[in-house]
Amino acid sequence: MARIILLLAVGIIAWLAWQKFQSSNAREKRKLLLQYLLIGLALVAVLAAMTGRLHWVGAAVAVLLPVLGRILQWLTRHLPWLAPLLAKHAQARQEQRSSTTENGPHLTRDEACKILDVPADASDEEIIAAHRKLIQRLHPDRGGNDYLASRINAAKELLLKTGK
């Protein structure tokens, strides 16, 4: 009986949402569609947590994300000094990402040659051999660390790419 009542309630809410969606203009439809999507995803997360298919922490995070977005919108609207700070922070992070590669700070060709201990005019075979020798000693699985392995790999990629 409880399932039938729940199903009727969901059906009525869906019908009311559809009526509101039909009577709104194009801009409001886009906004409503996003709201309905977020509400639907939150309900699916809660349902999955209730049935044991999702850990309750995951469901709580999924439900809180839209709420946090609304709080951030409210804060930027009512605290105008906060918006420039957020924009400045986002710009600084973007500049930091653009100034470094995914493997750390940008390498020059000379630095890559020093890392692999090869001459500047080394052939592809010499570069690959030097890389293999170093990575076998400094690989994280053999007692090295991720930073060194990433720098060695970046040096190899740079020299092979620029050598052509």
C-alpha positions in Angstrom: 0.0 0.0 0.0 2.8 2.4 0.9 4.4 1.9 -2.6 1.1 2.8 -4.3 0.8 6.0 -2.2 4.4 6.9 -3.0 3.9 6.2 -6.7 0.7 8.4 -6.7 2.6 11.2 -5.0 5.4 11.0 -7.4 3.0 11.0 -10.3 1.1 14.0 -9.0 4.4 15.9 -8.4 5.6 15.0 -11.9 2.3 16.2 -13.5 2.5 19.5 -11.6 6.1 20.0 -12.6 5.2 19.3 -16.3 2.3 21.8 -16.1 4.7 24.5 -14.8 7.2 23.6 -17.4 4.7 23.9 -20.2 3.4 27.3 -19.1 6.8 28.9 -18.8 8.9 30.8 -21.4 12.1 29.5 -23.0 14.5 31.0 -20.5 12.5 29.7 -17.6 12.2 26.3 -19.2 16.0 26.0 -19.3 16.2 27.0 -15.7 13.4 24.6 -14.7 15.0 21.7 -16.6 18.2 22.2 -14.7 16.4 22.3 -11.4 14.4 19.2 -12.2 17.5 17.4 -13.3 19.3 18.3 -10.1 16.3 17.3 -7.9 16.0 14.0 -9.8 19.7 13.2 -9.4 19.4 14.0 -5.6 16.4 11.7 -5.3 18.1 8.9 -7.2 21.1 9.3 -4.9 18.9 9.1 -1.8 17.0 6.1 -3.2 20.3 4.3 -4.0 21.5 5.0 -0.4 18.2 3.7 1.0 18.4 0.5 -0.9 22.1 -0.1 -0.1 23.5 0.6 -3.6 25.3 3.8 -2.5 27.1 4.7 0.7 25.2 7.3 2.7 28.2 9.7 2.5 28.0 9.6 -1.3 24.2 10.4 -1.1 24.8 13.2 1.3 27.4 14.8 -1.0 25.2 14.4 -4.0 22.3 16.1 -2.1 24.5 18.9 -0.7 26.2 19.9 -4.0 23.2 21.8 -5.4 22.6 23.4 -2.0 26.2 24.6 -1.9 25.8 26.1 -5.3 22.7 28.0 -4.2 24.6 29.2 -1.1 27.5 30.4 -3.2 25.1 32.3 -5.5 23.4 33.9 -2.5 26.7 34.9 -1.0 28.0 36.5 -4.2 24.7 38.4 -4.6 24.5 39.7 -1.0 28.2 40.1 -0.4 29.4 42.0 -3.5 33.0 42.1 -2.3 33.1 38.3 -2.4 32.7 38.0 -6.2 36.0 39.8 -7.1 37.8 37.7 -4.6 36.5 34.5 -6.2 37.3 35.8 -9.7 40.8 36.7 -8.6 41.3 33.3 -7.0 40.0 31.5 -10.1 42.3 33.6 -12.3 45.3 32.8 -10.1 44.6 29.1 -10.3 44.2 29.3 -14.1 47.6 31.1 -14.4 49.2 28.5 -12.2 47.9 25.7 -14.3 49.0 27.3 -17.6 52.5 28.0 -16.2 53.1 24.3 -15.2 52.6 21.1 -17.1 50.9 18.1 -15.7 54.3 16.7 -14.7 55.5 19.7 -12.8 57.3 22.9 -13.9 58.0 23.4 -17.6 61.2 21.8 -18.8 63.7 23.3 -21.3 65.6 21.1 -23.7 68.8 21.7 -21.8 67.2 20.6 -18.6 65.8 17.5 -20.2 69.3 16.6 -21.6 70.8 17.0 -18.1 68.1 14.8 -16.5 68.7 12.0 -19.0 72.4 12.7 -19.2 72.5 12.7 -23.0 74.1 15.2 -25.4 71.9 17.8 -27.0 72.2 16.1 -30.4 71.4 12.6 -29.1 69.4 10.3 -31.3 66.1 8.8 -30.5 67.7 5.5 -29.6 70.1 7.1 -27.2 67.3 9.0 -25.5 65.2 5.9 -25.1 68.1 3.9 -23.8 69.0 6.6 -21.2 65.4 6.9 -20.2 65.1 3.1 -19.8 68.3 3.0 -17.6 67.1 5.8 -15.3 63.5 4.7 -15.0 64.6 1.2 -14.0 66.5 2.7 -11.1 64.1 5.5 -10.1 60.6 4.0 -10.8 58.2 4.3 -7.8 57.8 0.5 -7.8 61.5 0.1 -7.2 62.0 2.6 -4.5 62.0 5.8 -6.5 59.3 8.4 -6.2 56.5 9.7 -8.5 58.1 13.2 -8.9 61.4 11.8 -10.3 59.6 9.3 -12.6 57.4 12.1 -13.9 60.4 14.4 -14.6 62.3 11.6 -16.4 59.2 10.8 -18.5 58.7 14.5 -19.3 62.3 14.8 -20.3 62.0 11.9 -22.6 58.8 13.1 -24.2 60.3 16.6 -24.7 63.5 15.4 -26.3 61.7 12.9 -28.6 59.1 15.5 -29.6 61.6 18.3 -30.3 64.3 16.1 -31.8 62.2 15.6 -35.0 
